[in-house]
Amino acid sequence: MTAARYLLVFCLGFCLLIALAAADAWAQFGTPTRNGYYVCAYIGAKIAHGSTIPSPKLVIVAGSNALAGIDAERLGDKLSVRVFNFGLSASMGPGFQTFEGAKILRPGDAVLMPFEYLAYDYNTPRDALVDTVYSCGTDYWHSLSWTERIFFVLAVRPERIVDSYLFRSHPQAMQATAALAAADVGPYGQRPGGNFPPHEVAVEAGMTNQPLEVHLDPASAGTAAIARFVSWAHAHRIVVFATWPNTIEFPGDRSGFSKIAAFYRNLGVDVIGTPQQAMLPSALMGGRFYHPNRKGMAVRTARLIEALQVDPAFRRWRAASNGEASRH
């Protein structure tokens, strides 16, 4: 076989594979799996609940560290503001988290973003996000650039369509999944009493010694998504605050803290508190690096309340929001 013929066969084969991937992606859009359906129902319940809360309100947007570490009800009571927790999974990435959270934001609202550290160098969407986008997130897919859309086309698993068919063939499972998702949301965006397992879990072995490199990649998809969201929020008269994710106390390179703070300053975003205020000892953690137990959630929430109460930018927003609320 000549080199030209080999190249032609290769190109034709490659184009055929791309065409098959595109056809498979087209067939799978809008077909939920069990996990995807739960996430879609969960997000839908959050949007439904959050949209009923009058503005001005404080909306927490981040990953599951916000659900496990910040008590939205207590935060609202102590600060005398309306608070809703729109935390999702960290694996969804800041682009998807802010895209969905924006659906309940109105002029005069404020956003508090305690993103996990992986958000600042988030590039490749995780499987959970791909599954969710194919289940119900076509509006998010259409918001992406063409290069980002192509990734989702090529990343979907062909066998996913079988998982979706098996799930959709059991209406009872779909109803039960939707009911579970709604129960996990509650009036404040998180399960009443906190998102904890039935019994407290011990800290994972070795987690206290797990090093973490706090890194910010200014060219990553995660930081670009955060910057776009901040620009959108400012254009719609929504105030944005950043803070640090609750974590277990950890060793490792922490030089990224200053880079993250500088990143937000350059965007005109006030950073609430310090990274150390969000760190908790192992006795207050619930078995995961970012997830406190019940006592840890109480401590973390109390520290966050204190940091918000003394922050000048937040105090200005709270004073303005209370004045606006009293006029309605």
C-alpha positions as CSV (number, residue, x, y, z in Angstrom):
1,M,0.0,0.0,0.0
2,T,1.4,3.4,-1.0
3,A,1.8,6.1,1.6
4,A,-0.9,8.2,-0.2
5,R,-3.4,5.3,-0.1
6,Y,-2.5,4.6,3.6
7,L,-3.1,8.2,4.5
8,L,-6.4,8.2,2.6
9,V,-7.6,5.1,4.4
10,F,-6.6,6.5,7.8
11,C,-8.4,9.8,7.1
12,L,-11.5,8.0,6.0
13,G,-11.5,5.8,9.1
14,F,-10.9,8.7,11.4
15,C,-13.8,10.7,9.8
16,L,-16.0,7.6,10.1
17,L,-15.2,7.3,13.8
18,I,-16.0,11.0,14.3
19,A,-19.3,10.6,12.5
20,L,-20.2,7.6,14.6
21,A,-19.3,9.5,17.8
22,A,-21.5,12.4,16.7
23,A,-24.4,10.1,15.9
24,D,-24.1,8.4,19.2
25,A,-24.0,11.8,21.0
26,W,-27.0,13.0,19.2
27,A,-28.9,9.9,20.1
28,Q,-28.0,10.2,23.7
29,F,-28.8,13.8,24.4
30,G,-31.8,14.1,26.7
31,T,-31.6,10.4,27.8
32,P,-31.1,10.2,31.6
33,T,-29.3,7.5,33.5
34,R,-30.1,6.9,37.2
35,N,-27.3,9.1,38.4
36,G,-27.9,11.8,35.8
37,Y,-31.6,11.8,36.6
38,Y,-30.9,12.3,40.3
39,V,-28.6,15.3,39.6
40,C,-31.1,16.8,37.2
41,A,-34.0,16.4,39.6
42,Y,-31.8,17.8,42.4
43,I,-30.8,20.8,40.4
44,G,-34.4,21.3,39.3
45,A,-35.6,21.2,42.9
46,K,-32.9,23.8,43.9
47,I,-34.0,26.1,41.1
48,A,-37.6,25.7,42.1
49,H,-36.9,26.4,45.8
50,G,-34.3,29.2,45.2
51,S,-36.5,31.0,42.7
52,T,-39.2,31.5,45.3
53,I,-36.9,33.3,47.7
54,P,-37.4,37.0,47.3
55,S,-34.4,39.2,46.5
56,P,-32.1,40.4,47.9
57,K,-30.7,37.1,49.0
58,L,-27.3,35.4,49.5
59,V,-26.7,32.4,47.3
60,I,-23.8,30.0,48.0
61,V,-22.3,28.5,44.9
62,A,-19.6,25.9,45.1
63,G,-19.1,22.1,45.4
64,S,-20.2,19.7,48.1
65,N,-17.9,21.3,50.6
66,A,-20.5,24.1,50.9
67,L,-23.3,21.5,51.5
68,A,-21.4,19.7,54.1
69,G,-19.7,22.6,55.8
70,I,-22.0,25.7,55.7
71,D,-25.4,25.7,57.5
72,A,-27.4,28.1,55.3
73,E,-30.3,28.3,57.8
74,R,-28.0,29.3,60.7
75,L,-26.1,31.7,58.5
76,G,-29.3,33.5,57.5
77,D,-30.6,33.7,61.1
78,K,-27.4,35.1,62.5
79,L,-26.8,37.6,59.7
80,S,-30.5,38.5,59.2
81,V,-30.4,37.8,55.5
82,R,-32.0,35.3,53.2
83,V,-29.6,32.5,52.4
84,F,-29.8,29.6,49.9
85,N,-27.2,26.9,49.4
86,F,-26.8,26.0,45.7
87,G,-23.8,23.7,46.3
88,L,-23.4,20.9,43.8
89,S,-20.7,18.3,43.4
90,A,-17.1,19.6,43.0
91,S,-16.7,17.3,40.0
92,M,-19.2,19.4,38.1
93,G,-16.7,22.2,38.0
94,P,-17.2,26.0,38.5
95,G,-18.5,26.5,34.9
96,F,-21.5,24.3,35.4
97,Q,-22.0,25.3,39.1
98,T,-22.2,29.0,38.2
99,F,-24.3,28.4,35.1
100,E,-27.0,26.6,37.2
101,G,-26.7,28.9,40.2
102,A,-27.2,32.0,38.0
103,K,-30.7,30.8,37.2
104,I,-32.0,31.9,40.6
105,L,-30.0,35.1,40.9
106,R,-31.6,38.6,40.5
107,P,-30.3,42.2,40.7
108,G,-29.5,43.0,44.3
109,D,-28.6,39.5,45.2
110,A,-25.1,38.4,46.4
111,V,-23.1,35.2,45.7
112,L,-20.7,33.6,48.1
113,M,-18.2,31.2,46.3
114,P,-16.2,28.8,48.5
115,F,-14.9,26.8,45.6
116,E,-12.8,23.7,46.3
117,Y,-9.1,24.1,45.4
118,L,-9.5,21.8,42.4
119,A,-11.7,24.5,40.7
120,Y,-8.7,26.7,40.1
121,D,-7.1,24.3,37.7
122,Y,-10.2,22.5,36.5
123,N,-9.8,21.6,32.8
124,T,-11.3,18.2,31.8
125,P,-15.0,17.7,32.7
126,R,-15.5,14.6,34.9
127,D,-17.7,11.7,34.0
128,A,-20.4,12.9,36.4
129,L,-20.7,16.2,34.5
130,V,-20.8,14.5,31.1
131,D,-23.6,12.2,32.3
132,T,-25.5,15.2,33.7
133,V,-25.2,17.2,30.5
134,Y,-26.5,14.3,28.4
135,S,-29.3,13.7,30.9
136,C,-30.6,17.3,31.1
137,G,-27.9,19.9,30.6
138,T,-28.3,20.6,26.9
139,D,-28.7,24.4,27.7
140,Y,-25.3,24.3,29.3
141,W,-23.8,22.5,26.3
142,H,-25.1,25.2,24.0
143,S,-23.4,27.8,26.1
144,L,-20.0,26.3,25.5
145,S,-17.5,27.1,22.8
146,W,-17.3,24.7,19.9
147,T,-14.1,23.1,21.1
148,E,-15.7,22.4,24.5
149,R,-18.8,21.0,22.9
150,I,-16.6,18.6,20.9
151,F,-15.2,17.2,24.1
152,F,-18.6,16.2,25.3
153,V,-19.4,14.6,21.9
154,L,-16.3,12.5,22.1
155,A,-16.4,11.8,25.9
156,V,-19.8,10.1,26.1
157,R,-19.7,6.3,26.7
158,P,-21.5,4.3,24.0
159,E,-22.8,1.8,26.7
160,R,-24.4,4.8,28.5
161,I,-27.4,4.5,26.2
162,V,-28.1,1.0,27.6
163,D,-27.9,2.3,31.2
164,S,-30.4,5.0,30.2
165,Y,-32.8,2.6,28.6
166,L,-32.8,0.2,31.6
167,F,-33.4,3.1,34.0
168,R,-36.2,4.7,31.9
169,S,-37.9,1.3,31.6
170,H,-38.7,1.4,35.4
171,P,-41.0,4.4,36.1
172,Q,-41.0,3.5,39.8
173,A,-37.3,4.0,39.9
174,M,-37.6,7.4,38.2
175,Q,-40.2,8.5,40.7
176,A,-38.2,7.3,43.7
177,T,-35.1,9.0,42.4
178,A,-36.9,12.3,41.9
179,A,-38.4,12.1,45.4
180,L,-35.0,11.4,47.0
181,A,-33.5,14.4,45.1
182,A,-36.3,16.7,46.4
183,A,-35.8,15.5,50.0
184,D,-32.1,16.3,49.7
185,V,-32.7,19.9,48.8
186,G,-35.0,21.2,51.6
187,P,-36.0,24.9,52.0
188,Y,-32.4,26.2,52.3
189,G,-30.9,24.2,49.4
190,Q,-29.5,21.4,51.6
191,R,-31.0,18.4,53.4
192,P,-32.6,19.5,56.7
193,G,-30.2,18.9,59.5
194,G,-27.2,18.7,57.2
195,N,-26.0,16.4,54.4
196,F,-24.6,13.7,56.7
197,P,-24.6,9.9,56.6
198,P,-26.9,8.1,59.2
199,H,-23.9,7.5,61.4
200,E,-20.8,9.6,61.8
201,V,-17.9,8.2,59.8
202,A,-14.4,8.1,61.0
203,V,-11.7,10.1,59.2
204,E,-10.2,8.1,56.4
205,A,-6.9,6.5,57.3
206,G,-4.0,8.8,56.3
207,M,-6.2,11.7,55.4
208,T,-4.7,13.9,58.0
209,N,-1.3,13.4,56.3
210,Q,-2.6,13.9,52.8
211,P,-0.6,16.7,51.1
212,L,-2.5,19.1,48.9
213,E,-0.9,21.5,46.4
214,V,-3.0,24.7,46.3
215,H,-2.5,25.7,42.7
216,L,-4.1,28.2,40.4
217,D,-3.8,27.9,36.6
218,P,-4.7,31.2,35.1
219,A,-5.3,29.5,31.7
220,S,-7.6,26.7,33.0
221,A,-11.2,26.3,32.1
222,G,-12.1,26.7,35.7
223,T,-10.6,30.1,36.3
224,A,-12.0,31.3,32.9
225,A,-15.5,30.2,33.9
226,I,-15.2,32.0,37.3
227,A,-14.0,35.2,35.5
228,R,-16.9,35.0,33.0
229,F,-19.4,34.5,35.8
230,V,-18.1,37.5,37.8
231,S,-18.3,39.7,34.8
232,W,-21.9,38.5,34.2
233,A,-22.9,39.1,37.8
234,H,-21.4,42.6,37.9
235,A,-23.3,43.4,34.7
236,H,-26.6,42.3,36.4
237,R,-26.0,44.2,39.7
238,I,-25.2,41.0,41.6
239,V,-22.5,41.3,44.3
240,V,-19.9,38.5,44.4
241,F,-17.9,37.4,47.4
242,A,-15.3,34.6,47.5
243,T,-14.2,32.6,50.5
244,W,-12.2,29.5,51.2
245,P,-13.4,25.9,51.2
246,N,-13.6,24.0,54.5
247,T,-10.9,21.3,54.6
248,I,-9.1,19.2,57.0
249,E,-5.8,20.7,58.3
250,F,-3.3,19.6,55.7
251,P,0.4,19.8,54.9
252,G,1.7,20.7,51.5
253,D,2.5,23.7,49.3
254,R,0.2,26.5,50.2
255,S,1.8,29.2,48.0
256,G,-1.3,29.1,45.9
257,F,-3.4,30.9,48.6
258,S,-1.9,34.3,47.6
259,K,-2.5,33.6,43.9
260,I,-6.1,32.8,44.5
261,A,-6.6,35.9,46.6
262,A,-4.9,38.0,43.9
263,F,-7.0,36.4,41.2
264,Y,-10.2,37.5,42.9
265,R,-8.9,41.0,43.7
266,N,-8.2,41.5,40.0
267,L,-11.8,40.6,39.3
268,G,-13.0,43.1,41.8
269,V,-14.2,40.3,44.2
270,D,-13.8,40.6,48.0
271,V,-12.3,37.5,49.6
272,I,-13.9,36.7,53.0
273,G,-11.7,35.4,55.8
274,T,-8.5,33.3,55.6
275,P,-7.8,29.8,54.5
276,Q,-6.9,28.8,58.0
277,Q,-10.3,29.8,59.3
278,A,-11.8,27.2,57.0
279,M,-9.5,24.4,58.1
280,L,-10.7,21.9,60.8
281,P,-8.9,19.3,62.8
282,S,-9.5,15.6,62.1
283,A,-11.9,15.3,65.0
284,L,-14.3,17.7,63.3
285,M,-14.2,16.0,59.9
286,G,-16.6,13.4,58.5
287,G,-14.5,11.1,56.5
288,R,-13.7,13.2,53.4
289,F,-11.1,15.9,52.8
290,Y,-13.7,18.7,52.3
291,H,-16.6,17.4,54.4
292,P,-16.9,18.2,58.2
293,N,-19.1,16.2,60.5
294,R,-22.0,17.8,62.4
295,K,-19.8,19.5,65.0
296,G,-17.4,20.6,62.3
297,M,-20.2,22.1,60.3
298,A,-21.3,24.1,63.4
299,V,-17.7,25.4,63.9
300,R,-17.1,26.2,60.3
301,T,-20.4,28.0,60.0
302,A,-19.7,30.0,63.2
303,R,-16.3,31.1,61.9
304,L,-17.8,32.1,58.5
305,I,-20.4,34.2,60.3
306,E,-17.8,36.0,62.2
307,A,-15.7,36.6,59.1
308,L,-18.7,38.0,57.2
309,Q,-19.8,40.2,60.1
310,V,-16.5,42.1,60.1
311,D,-16.0,42.3,56.4
312,P,-16.7,45.8,55.2
313,A,-17.9,44.9,51.7
314,F,-20.3,42.3,53.0
315,R,-21.6,44.7,55.7
316,R,-22.3,47.3,53.0
317,W,-24.3,44.7,51.0
318,R,-26.2,43.5,54.0
319,A,-27.1,47.1,55.0
320,A,-28.3,47.8,51.5
321,S,-30.2,44.5,51.3
322,N,-31.9,45.0,54.6
323,G,-33.0,48.5,53.5
324,E,-34.3,47.1,50.2
325,A,-36.2,44.3,52.0
326,S,-37.8,46.8,54.4
327,R,-39.3,48.7,51.4
328,H,-41.2,45.6,50.2
